[in-house]
Amino acid sequence: MHILATLFVLASLVVALGVIGGMLFAYREQIVAALAGGSATTDLGVSFVSDRNYQALPRLAPQPLIKALPPLPLAA
């Protein structure tokens, strides 16, 4: 029984490493470009719009009023 458990763990490890290796192989160009300092926006063909005139001002969130209840009488 311990042999089967060991084989299952080893098989799962091989499958997981295979999936990780496959992903590294499939995306090797993007990984190399990212490590070399390539731009993600030009690689993906996506452009981001930024509004540089927008300035966020800190604003306090409205605090709900909490009414205190009178203390409950103790059981006798």
PyMOL CGO cylinders between C-alpha atoms (Angstrom):
from pymol import cmd
from pymol.cgo import CYLINDER

trace = [
    CYLINDER, 0.00, 0.00, 0.00, 2.86, 2.37, 0.76, 0.3, 1, 1, 1, 1, 1, 1,
    CYLINDER, 2.86, 2.37, 0.76, 4.39, 1.57, -2.60, 0.3, 1, 1, 1, 1, 1, 1,
    CYLINDER, 4.39, 1.57, -2.60, 1.19, 2.62, -4.38, 0.3, 1, 1, 1, 1, 1, 1,
    CYLINDER, 1.19, 2.62, -4.38, 1.04, 5.87, -2.43, 0.3, 1, 1, 1, 1, 1, 1,
    CYLINDER, 1.04, 5.87, -2.43, 4.67, 6.59, -3.27, 0.3, 1, 1, 1, 1, 1, 1,
    CYLINDER, 4.67, 6.59, -3.27, 4.09, 5.85, -6.94, 0.3, 1, 1, 1, 1, 1, 1,
    CYLINDER, 4.09, 5.85, -6.94, 1.02, 8.11, -6.96, 0.3, 1, 1, 1, 1, 1, 1,
    CYLINDER, 1.02, 8.11, -6.96, 2.98, 10.97, -5.40, 0.3, 1, 1, 1, 1, 1, 1,
    CYLINDER, 2.98, 10.97, -5.40, 5.83, 10.52, -7.88, 0.3, 1, 1, 1, 1, 1, 1,
    CYLINDER, 5.83, 10.52, -7.88, 3.43, 10.35, -10.83, 0.3, 1, 1, 1, 1, 1, 1,
    CYLINDER, 3.43, 10.35, -10.83, 1.68, 13.52, -9.64, 0.3, 1, 1, 1, 1, 1, 1,
    CYLINDER, 1.68, 13.52, -9.64, 5.04, 15.24, -9.31, 0.3, 1, 1, 1, 1, 1, 1,
    CYLINDER, 5.04, 15.24, -9.31, 6.03, 14.22, -12.83, 0.3, 1, 1, 1, 1, 1, 1,
    CYLINDER, 6.03, 14.22, -12.83, 2.73, 15.50, -14.23, 0.3, 1, 1, 1, 1, 1, 1,
    CYLINDER, 2.73, 15.50, -14.23, 3.05, 18.81, -12.37, 0.3, 1, 1, 1, 1, 1, 1,
    CYLINDER, 3.05, 18.81, -12.37, 6.62, 19.32, -13.55, 0.3, 1, 1, 1, 1, 1, 1,
    CYLINDER, 6.62, 19.32, -13.55, 5.55, 18.42, -17.08, 0.3, 1, 1, 1, 1, 1, 1,
    CYLINDER, 5.55, 18.42, -17.08, 2.80, 21.04, -17.02, 0.3, 1, 1, 1, 1, 1, 1,
    CYLINDER, 2.80, 21.04, -17.02, 5.18, 23.68, -15.64, 0.3, 1, 1, 1, 1, 1, 1,
    CYLINDER, 5.18, 23.68, -15.64, 7.82, 22.80, -18.24, 0.3, 1, 1, 1, 1, 1, 1,
    CYLINDER, 7.82, 22.80, -18.24, 5.25, 22.91, -21.02, 0.3, 1, 1, 1, 1, 1, 1,
    CYLINDER, 5.25, 22.91, -21.02, 4.07, 26.35, -19.95, 0.3, 1, 1, 1, 1, 1, 1,
    CYLINDER, 4.07, 26.35, -19.95, 7.65, 27.61, -19.79, 0.3, 1, 1, 1, 1, 1, 1,
    CYLINDER, 7.65, 27.61, -19.79, 8.29, 26.20, -23.25, 0.3, 1, 1, 1, 1, 1, 1,
    CYLINDER, 8.29, 26.20, -23.25, 5.07, 27.60, -24.73, 0.3, 1, 1, 1, 1, 1, 1,
    CYLINDER, 5.07, 27.60, -24.73, 5.60, 31.11, -23.35, 0.3, 1, 1, 1, 1, 1, 1,
    CYLINDER, 5.60, 31.11, -23.35, 9.37, 31.30, -23.64, 0.3, 1, 1, 1, 1, 1, 1,
    CYLINDER, 9.37, 31.30, -23.64, 9.31, 34.35, -25.96, 0.3, 1, 1, 1, 1, 1, 1,
    CYLINDER, 9.31, 34.35, -25.96, 7.13, 36.35, -23.60, 0.3, 1, 1, 1, 1, 1, 1,
    CYLINDER, 7.13, 36.35, -23.60, 9.24, 35.32, -20.61, 0.3, 1, 1, 1, 1, 1, 1,
    CYLINDER, 9.24, 35.32, -20.61, 12.47, 36.31, -22.32, 0.3, 1, 1, 1, 1, 1, 1,
    CYLINDER, 12.47, 36.31, -22.32, 10.97, 39.65, -23.40, 0.3, 1, 1, 1, 1, 1, 1,
    CYLINDER, 10.97, 39.65, -23.40, 9.72, 40.35, -19.89, 0.3, 1, 1, 1, 1, 1, 1,
    CYLINDER, 9.72, 40.35, -19.89, 13.09, 39.51, -18.34, 0.3, 1, 1, 1, 1, 1, 1,
    CYLINDER, 13.09, 39.51, -18.34, 14.86, 41.64, -20.95, 0.3, 1, 1, 1, 1, 1, 1,
    CYLINDER, 14.86, 41.64, -20.95, 12.66, 44.63, -20.09, 0.3, 1, 1, 1, 1, 1, 1,
    CYLINDER, 12.66, 44.63, -20.09, 10.25, 44.50, -23.02, 0.3, 1, 1, 1, 1, 1, 1,
    CYLINDER, 10.25, 44.50, -23.02, 7.02, 46.43, -22.88, 0.3, 1, 1, 1, 1, 1, 1,
    CYLINDER, 7.02, 46.43, -22.88, 3.94, 44.40, -22.08, 0.3, 1, 1, 1, 1, 1, 1,
    CYLINDER, 3.94, 44.40, -22.08, 1.68, 46.89, -23.85, 0.3, 1, 1, 1, 1, 1, 1,
    CYLINDER, 1.68, 46.89, -23.85, 3.43, 46.61, -27.20, 0.3, 1, 1, 1, 1, 1, 1,
    CYLINDER, 3.43, 46.61, -27.20, 3.83, 42.85, -26.94, 0.3, 1, 1, 1, 1, 1, 1,
    CYLINDER, 3.83, 42.85, -26.94, 0.13, 42.30, -26.33, 0.3, 1, 1, 1, 1, 1, 1,
    CYLINDER, 0.13, 42.30, -26.33, -1.10, 45.05, -28.65, 0.3, 1, 1, 1, 1, 1, 1,
    CYLINDER, -1.10, 45.05, -28.65, -2.98, 46.71, -25.80, 0.3, 1, 1, 1, 1, 1, 1,
    CYLINDER, -2.98, 46.71, -25.80, -2.84, 50.42, -25.08, 0.3, 1, 1, 1, 1, 1, 1,
    CYLINDER, -2.84, 50.42, -25.08, -3.81, 51.96, -21.77, 0.3, 1, 1, 1, 1, 1, 1,
    CYLINDER, -3.81, 51.96, -21.77, -5.52, 55.33, -21.52, 0.3, 1, 1, 1, 1, 1, 1,
    CYLINDER, -5.52, 55.33, -21.52, -4.39, 57.46, -18.62, 0.3, 1, 1, 1, 1, 1, 1,
    CYLINDER, -4.39, 57.46, -18.62, -5.95, 60.71, -17.53, 0.3, 1, 1, 1, 1, 1, 1,
    CYLINDER, -5.95, 60.71, -17.53, -3.05, 62.75, -16.19, 0.3, 1, 1, 1, 1, 1, 1,
    CYLINDER, -3.05, 62.75, -16.19, -5.25, 65.67, -15.18, 0.3, 1, 1, 1, 1, 1, 1,
    CYLINDER, -5.25, 65.67, -15.18, -7.18, 63.56, -12.71, 0.3, 1, 1, 1, 1, 1, 1,
    CYLINDER, -7.18, 63.56, -12.71, -6.18, 64.10, -9.11, 0.3, 1, 1, 1, 1, 1, 1,
    CYLINDER, -6.18, 64.10, -9.11, -7.79, 61.97, -6.48, 0.3, 1, 1, 1, 1, 1, 1,
    CYLINDER, -7.79, 61.97, -6.48, -8.66, 63.95, -3.39, 0.3, 1, 1, 1, 1, 1, 1,
    CYLINDER, -8.66, 63.95, -3.39, -8.91, 62.12, -0.09, 0.3, 1, 1, 1, 1, 1, 1,
    CYLINDER, -8.91, 62.12, -0.09, -12.47, 62.02, 1.10, 0.3, 1, 1, 1, 1, 1, 1,
    CYLINDER, -12.47, 62.02, 1.10, -13.79, 60.68, 4.35, 0.3, 1, 1, 1, 1, 1, 1,
    CYLINDER, -13.79, 60.68, 4.35, -16.36, 57.96, 4.00, 0.3, 1, 1, 1, 1, 1, 1,
    CYLINDER, -16.36, 57.96, 4.00, -19.68, 58.71, 5.65, 0.3, 1, 1, 1, 1, 1, 1,
    CYLINDER, -19.68, 58.71, 5.65, -19.84, 57.10, 9.07, 0.3, 1, 1, 1, 1, 1, 1,
    CYLINDER, -19.84, 57.10, 9.07, -23.16, 55.48, 9.96, 0.3, 1, 1, 1, 1, 1, 1,
    CYLINDER, -23.16, 55.48, 9.96, -24.65, 56.51, 13.25, 0.3, 1, 1, 1, 1, 1, 1,
    CYLINDER, -24.65, 56.51, 13.25, -24.55, 53.82, 15.88, 0.3, 1, 1, 1, 1, 1, 1,
    CYLINDER, -24.55, 53.82, 15.88, -27.13, 54.11, 18.61, 0.3, 1, 1, 1, 1, 1, 1,
    CYLINDER, -27.13, 54.11, 18.61, -26.28, 52.49, 21.89, 0.3, 1, 1, 1, 1, 1, 1,
    CYLINDER, -26.28, 52.49, 21.89, -28.88, 50.13, 23.25, 0.3, 1, 1, 1, 1, 1, 1,
    CYLINDER, -28.88, 50.13, 23.25, -29.74, 50.21, 26.95, 0.3, 1, 1, 1, 1, 1, 1,
    CYLINDER, -29.74, 50.21, 26.95, -28.13, 47.36, 28.88, 0.3, 1, 1, 1, 1, 1, 1,
    CYLINDER, -28.13, 47.36, 28.88, -30.24, 44.23, 29.16, 0.3, 1, 1, 1, 1, 1, 1,
    CYLINDER, -30.24, 44.23, 29.16, -31.30, 43.16, 32.64, 0.3, 1, 1, 1, 1, 1, 1,
    CYLINDER, -31.30, 43.16, 32.64, -29.44, 40.19, 34.06, 0.3, 1, 1, 1, 1, 1, 1,
    CYLINDER, -29.44, 40.19, 34.06, -31.33, 36.97, 34.49, 0.3, 1, 1, 1, 1, 1, 1,
    CYLINDER, -31.33, 36.97, 34.49, -32.22, 36.25, 38.10, 0.3, 1, 1, 1, 1, 1, 1,
]
cmd.load_cgo(trace, "trace")
